[in-house]
Amino acid sequence: MKKLVLALVLACTGLAAQAQGTTGTWRISVQPGILFGFEGNTLETAATGGAPASSTQLTTPFYWGGKLSLDYMVGDMMSVGVRSGYLTRTTTTSGTGGAADIQEESRIIPLTGHFTYFLSDYDLRPFLGLDAGVWFTSYDVTDRQRVNATPFVISPR
C-alpha cells in the first residue's frame, strides 16, 4: 500500500528523474499523468416550464492521459524540445424529474515547445522549465453542443 501511495504522489507532483545527458544527445520520454484543474461550471437542463431539471457543479475535474516528449541537449545543463499529449475527462449528470442524463466529454491535446534547465548533473536531476504552445481543446455535451478552442498557453514546469 505504501508503494502505491508513493507512486501516486510522484505521478501527481511531477517529480521526475532525468537520464544523464550530454551536449548533442536526443532524449524521448513518455509520461502518464493527471491534470488537476479548478473551474466553476454549472451545467443545467431545463424541464418544461423553464425550471431546472438537473444541475451539477464541477469544481475539481481530473483529466487523465499522458505526454510524449522529444528533447535535445543543447548543453550539459539545458535542453529544448517539443511535447504533445492527450488528456480526457468524462462527467455524467443524472437528470431529475424524468430528464435525460447529460454526459460531458472533454479532451485536451497540448502541442508545446519547451526549455529545461537542470539544477545538478547527478543521477537525480531536479529541473526548472517552461512550456509554450497551443492546447487543442474540445468539449462535447450529449446531443447538444460541441465547443472547440485553441488557446495559447505558457506554463512553468
C-alpha positions in Angstrom: 0.0 0.0 0.0 2.9 2.4 0.8 4.4 1.8 -2.6 1.1 2.6 -4.3 0.7 5.8 -2.3 4.3 6.8 -3.2 3.7 6.1 -6.9 0.6 8.2 -6.9 2.3 11.1 -5.1 5.2 11.0 -7.5 2.9 10.9 -10.5 0.8 13.8 -9.3 3.6 16.1 -8.3 5.6 15.7 -11.5 8.8 14.7 -9.8 11.0 13.1 -12.5 14.4 11.5 -12.5 16.1 12.6 -15.7 18.6 10.4 -17.6 22.1 11.8 -17.7 22.5 13.7 -20.9 25.4 15.3 -22.6 25.5 18.0 -25.3 24.2 16.9 -28.6 22.1 13.9 -27.4 18.4 13.3 -28.0 16.0 12.0 -25.4 12.5 10.6 -25.8 10.2 10.3 -22.8 6.7 9.1 -22.2 4.8 10.4 -19.1 1.5 9.2 -17.9 -0.2 12.0 -16.0 -3.1 13.7 -14.3 -4.1 17.3 -14.9 -5.8 18.9 -12.0 -8.0 21.9 -12.8 -10.3 24.1 -10.9 -13.4 25.5 -12.6 -16.8 26.6 -11.5 -19.0 25.5 -14.4 -22.7 24.9 -13.6 -24.5 22.7 -16.1 -28.3 22.9 -16.0 -31.0 21.5 -18.2 -34.5 23.0 -18.3 -37.6 20.9 -17.9 -40.9 22.1 -19.3 -41.9 25.4 -17.8 -38.3 26.6 -17.6 -37.4 25.2 -14.2 -34.1 23.4 -14.0 -34.5 19.6 -14.2 -30.9 18.9 -13.1 -27.8 20.7 -12.1 -24.3 19.9 -11.2 -21.3 22.0 -10.1 -18.0 20.9 -11.5 -15.4 22.0 -9.0 -12.3 19.8 -9.4 -12.1 17.9 -12.7 -9.3 15.5 -13.2 -8.0 14.8 -16.7 -6.2 11.5 -17.3 -3.8 10.9 -20.1 -0.2 11.1 -21.0 2.5 13.0 -22.8 5.3 12.2 -25.3 8.3 14.4 -25.2 11.4 14.8 -27.5 14.3 16.7 -26.1 17.7 17.8 -27.5 20.5 18.6 -25.0 22.0 21.9 -26.1 24.4 21.9 -23.2 25.1 19.6 -20.2 22.6 21.6 -18.1 20.0 22.7 -20.8 17.6 21.1 -23.2 15.0 22.2 -25.7 12.2 20.1 -27.2 8.6 19.5 -28.2 5.9 17.8 -26.3 2.4 16.5 -27.2 -0.1 14.5 -25.3 -3.7 13.5 -24.9 -5.9 14.2 -21.8 -9.5 13.3 -21.4 -12.4 13.5 -18.9 -16.0 12.3 -18.9 -18.6 13.6 -16.5 -22.2 12.3 -16.2 -25.0 14.3 -14.5 -28.2 12.4 -13.6 -31.4 14.1 -14.7 -34.2 14.6 -12.2 -38.0 14.7 -12.9 -37.7 12.5 -15.9 -35.0 14.5 -17.6 -32.3 12.6 -19.5 -28.8 12.1 -18.2 -26.2 14.5 -19.5 -22.8 13.4 -20.4 -19.9 15.8 -21.0 -16.7 14.7 -22.6 -13.6 16.9 -22.6 -10.4 16.4 -24.5 -7.1 18.4 -24.5 -4.3 17.8 -26.9 -1.3 20.0 -26.0 1.3 20.8 -28.6 4.2 22.8 -27.0 7.8 23.7 -27.2 9.8 23.6 -24.0 13.0 24.7 -22.4 14.5 22.9 -19.4 17.4 23.9 -17.2 18.8 21.2 -14.9 19.9 22.2 -11.5 22.5 19.5 -11.0 24.5 17.0 -13.0 23.9 14.0 -10.7 21.7 11.0 -11.4 18.6 12.6 -9.9 18.3 15.9 -11.8 15.9 18.5 -10.5 15.0 21.0 -13.1 13.2 24.2 -13.9 11.3 24.5 -17.2 8.9 26.4 -19.3 6.4 25.2 -21.9 4.8 27.4 -24.5 2.4 26.5 -27.3 -1.3 25.7 -28.1 -3.8 23.4 -26.4 -6.4 22.0 -28.8 -9.5 21.5 -26.7 -12.9 20.0 -27.4 -16.0 19.8 -25.2 -19.0 17.7 -26.2 -22.3 17.7 -24.3 -24.7 14.8 -25.1 -26.7 15.7 -28.2 -26.5 19.5 -27.6 -23.3 21.3 -28.5 -19.6 20.9 -29.3 -17.2 23.7 -28.4 -13.6 23.7 -29.8 -10.9 26.1 -28.7 -7.2 26.6 -29.3 -5.8 28.8 -26.6 -2.1 29.8 -26.4 -0.6 28.5 -23.2 2.6 29.3 -21.2 3.3 27.1 -18.2 6.2 26.6 -15.8 7.5 23.1 -15.1 
